[in-house]
Amino acid sequence: MTNFKDTIIIGAGISGLVVAHNLKRMQPDHDFLLLEQDSGTGGVIKSFSDNGYLAECGPHGFLDNCGESRQLLADTGLEAECVRAPLKTFVRYVCINSKLMMIPQSPLKIISAPLISWPDKFRVLGDLFKKPLEGEPTVAKWADYRFGKALLPYVDAVFTGTYAGDFNELKIDAVMPGVRQLEKEHGSIIRGAIAKARQARKKKAQGEKLQMPSMTSFAGGMQRLPERLTELLGTGSLRLNTEAREIEKHESGWLVKTKNETFVAKNLVLGLPINQSLGLLAELDKTAADMRVPEAWIGTIVFGFEKASLPPGFGFLIPESEQRFSLGTLFSSNMFPNRAPDSHIVFETLVGGRRHPERLELDDKTLITEALADVKGLIDLPDTPDYTKILRPSGGIPQQEKGYTKLLNWRNTLVQNNPGLFVCGFGWEGIGLNDMIKTACSVAAQISANPSQHQDQADVKKVYF
Ligand SMILES: Cc1cc2nc3c(=O)[nH]c(=O)nc-3n(C[C@H](O)[C@H](O)[C@H](O)COP(=O)(O)OP(=O)(O)OC[C@H]3O[C@@H](n4cnc5c(N)ncnc54)[C@H](O)[C@@H]3O)c2cc1C
């Protein structure tokens, strides 16, 4: 049986859900169908609750500094359900020489903090005299060139915290295009940052409200976001347990084959992680199969303790040079209310990532023992936890390494040559929820504006989540 639709969207993670939500909002008559292979929506967004504890298998939150995400919260009525942890008041730590070093929240305080030695601080100023680095350097090579070796563990920690990645592999142009732009425009990151700060002061003087963003989630955890979007979709426009197995370009439109059905649509949206998109796109271009990107998989170990306390702040990150077992720990009960039973704390320790996938193969007992020993070496805790749980990942984080720019160019050419095809989702325009929401809004707007238009040439994302 063949079903005809205006638009088929493959994947009901946040990307596919936001495309669907916006299509419905902008064009109530638009006949679309969202196909999801799993029995539920949300993709890698999955909250876990048990015995009064609340933890996350995927994202813990998103920063409230993205217009599209704020609009989504307003449209869905979720604004009232948000819980927020302001960056202004929540410090982070980086583990250096087996000690937690607090990272202050303002640039001036960072300069005066004893994070690196004075000679190393002078070396950081070398940035003022360095020409932009040619080519497509890795993050590590670029940071070493501009600021010197002493900052590398801190830079490593940042990319462990966001990509669970290896900064010796991630490409600076792909993961921080905005910073690279500053380098090109101002000849130095420090000069660029000063120019930006001046602009911000001007805006403030003109009455514009400027404040540091907050990490945002919901009382019941991040899963509330896809749950609410699914509620608003209503029945009829979502098919669960339906894997899209093949796509084909056809005279009458885009053909999507599932196990039992074939759909034809004017527009086809892939809202999938890069590698899953490439699997389907190989039908259109055989070279897709050679473009797979590495992924970083993270396991989360949840620890609950009674009558214990955590240092203030969000938690800590650990650079690879420390040679420890875990990637870092989130102080979950500090960040958001009601994450643990009364008089208990909860924290989530992250393991694996791009560098240590083998650790996810360990049995539960070993994972818990190793992770706990790691944390106890850094913060004071009672001997035995009251609660432990391992959350194994359902998806990996696509890594923007060698070949990523070529991959984006290939995708852009493909969508240019195939009107009605839209390729968005995890890893294409960044990896954060704000990136996904922003791109999904743009895809829905393009379809609504002209139902057979092709996707805008998307450049590498400009904003880091
Ligand atoms: C462990 C982890 C922690 C993270 N932490 C943060 C964070 O703190 N803050 C932040 O902003 N971001 C974070 N992220 C990133 C964020 O979660 C992602 O950007 C976002 O959830 C990706 O959404 P998506 O819809 O593009 O992809 P996905 O969530 O992967 O959804 C894709 C969907 O498509 C379905 N699908 C796949 N193939 C098919 C097919 N052939 N047919 C039908 N359906 C199919 C899948 O089942 C899935 O439901 C984290 C990610 C991970 C993995």
The ligand as a Tripos MOL2 file, in Angstrom:
@<TRIPOS>MOLECULE
LIG
   53    58     1     0     0
SMALL
NO_CHARGES

@<TRIPOS>ATOM
      1 C1         25.1570   11.0780   26.6120 C.3       1 LIG1
      2 C2         24.7600   12.3840   25.9530 C.ar      1 LIG1
      3 C3         24.7680   13.5590   26.6950 C.ar      1 LIG1
      4 C4         24.4000   14.7710   26.0960 C.ar      1 LIG1
      5 N1         24.3670   15.9070   26.8520 N.ar      1 LIG1
      6 C5         23.9200   17.0720   26.3150 C.ar      1 LIG1
      7 C6         23.7180   18.2230   27.1260 C.ar      1 LIG1
      8 O1         23.9060   18.1890   28.3510 O.2       1 LIG1
      9 N2         23.2640   19.3610   26.5300 N.ar      1 LIG1
     10 C7         22.9760   19.4180   25.1920 C.ar      1 LIG1
     11 O2         22.5700   20.4740   24.7050 O.2       1 LIG1
     12 N3         23.1000   18.3160   24.4020 N.ar      1 LIG1
     13 C8         23.5610   17.1560   24.9340 C.ar      1 LIG1
     14 N4         23.6480   16.0290   24.1550 N.ar      1 LIG1
     15 C9         23.2880   16.1200   22.7410 C.3       1 LIG1
     16 C10        21.7620   16.0620   22.5010 C.3       1 LIG1
     17 O3         21.2200   15.0440   23.2660 O.3       1 LIG1
     18 C11        21.5250   15.8200   20.9940 C.3       1 LIG1
     19 O4         21.9500   16.9790   20.2950 O.3       1 LIG1
     20 C12        20.0690   15.5770   20.5830 C.3       1 LIG1
     21 O5         19.3440   14.8890   21.5420 O.3       1 LIG1
     22 C13        20.0470   14.8360   19.2470 C.3       1 LIG1
     23 O6         18.7240   14.7390   18.8160 O.3       1 LIG1
     24 P1         18.3400   14.1450   17.3670 P.3       1 LIG1
     25 O7         16.8710   14.1150   17.2920 O.co2     1 LIG1
     26 O8         19.0640   14.8910   16.3190 O.co2     1 LIG1
     27 O9         18.9520   12.6660   17.3600 O.3       1 LIG1
     28 P2         18.5190   11.4000   18.2270 P.3       1 LIG1
     29 O10        18.2060   11.7980   19.6070 O.co2     1 LIG1
     30 O11        19.5780   10.3880   18.0090 O.co2     1 LIG1
     31 O12        17.1720   10.9130   17.5530 O.3       1 LIG1
     32 C14        17.1320   10.2150   16.3360 C.3       1 LIG1
     33 C15        15.8850    9.3360   16.3390 C.3       1 LIG1
     34 O13        15.7720    8.7060   15.0710 O.3       1 LIG1
     35 C16        15.3700    7.3530   15.2560 C.3       1 LIG1
     36 N5         15.7930    6.6080   14.0550 N.ar      1 LIG1
     37 C17        17.0670    6.3150   13.6660 C.ar      1 LIG1
     38 N6         17.0680    5.6720   12.4900 N.ar      1 LIG1
     39 C18        15.7700    5.5430   12.1200 C.ar      1 LIG1
     40 C19        15.1160    4.9600   10.9890 C.ar      1 LIG1
     41 N7         15.8030    4.3960    9.9870 N.pl3     1 LIG1
     42 N8         13.7580    4.9880   10.9380 N.ar      1 LIG1
     43 C20        13.0400    5.5690   11.9350 C.ar      1 LIG1
     44 N9         13.6080    6.1290   13.0330 N.ar      1 LIG1
     45 C21        14.9490    6.1330   13.1150 C.ar      1 LIG1
     46 C22        16.0710    6.9390   16.5320 C.3       1 LIG1
     47 O14        15.4490    5.8190   17.1270 O.3       1 LIG1
     48 C23        15.9250    8.2120   17.3700 C.3       1 LIG1
     49 O15        14.7380    8.2100   18.1090 O.3       1 LIG1
     50 C24        24.0160   14.7980   24.7260 C.ar      1 LIG1
     51 C25        24.0050   13.6050   23.9830 C.ar      1 LIG1
     52 C26        24.3750   12.4130   24.5760 C.ar      1 LIG1
     53 C27        24.3440   11.1290   23.7620 C.3       1 LIG1
@<TRIPOS>BOND
     1     1     2 1
     2     2     3 ar
     3     2    52 ar
     4     3     4 ar
     5     4     5 ar
     6     4    50 ar
     7     5     6 ar
     8     6     7 ar
     9     6    13 1
    10     7     8 2
    11     7     9 ar
    12     9    10 ar
    13    10    11 2
    14    10    12 ar
    15    12    13 ar
    16    13    14 ar
    17    14    15 1
    18    14    50 ar
    19    15    16 1
    20    16    17 1
    21    16    18 1
    22    18    19 1
    23    18    20 1
    24    20    21 1
    25    20    22 1
    26    22    23 1
    27    23    24 1
    28    24    25 2
    29    24    26 1
    30    24    27 1
    31    27    28 1
    32    28    29 2
    33    28    30 1
    34    28    31 1
    35    31    32 1
    36    32    33 1
    37    33    34 1
    38    33    48 1
    39    34    35 1
    40    35    36 1
    41    35    46 1
    42    36    37 ar
    43    36    45 ar
    44    37    38 ar
    45    38    39 ar
    46    39    40 ar
    47    39    45 ar
    48    40    41 1
    49    40    42 ar
    50    42    43 ar
    51    43    44 ar
    52    44    45 ar
    53    46    47 1
    54    46    48 1
    55    48    49 1
    56    50    51 ar
    57    51    52 ar
    58    52    53 1
@<TRIPOS>SUBSTRUCTURE
     1 LIG1         1 GROUP 0 **** ****
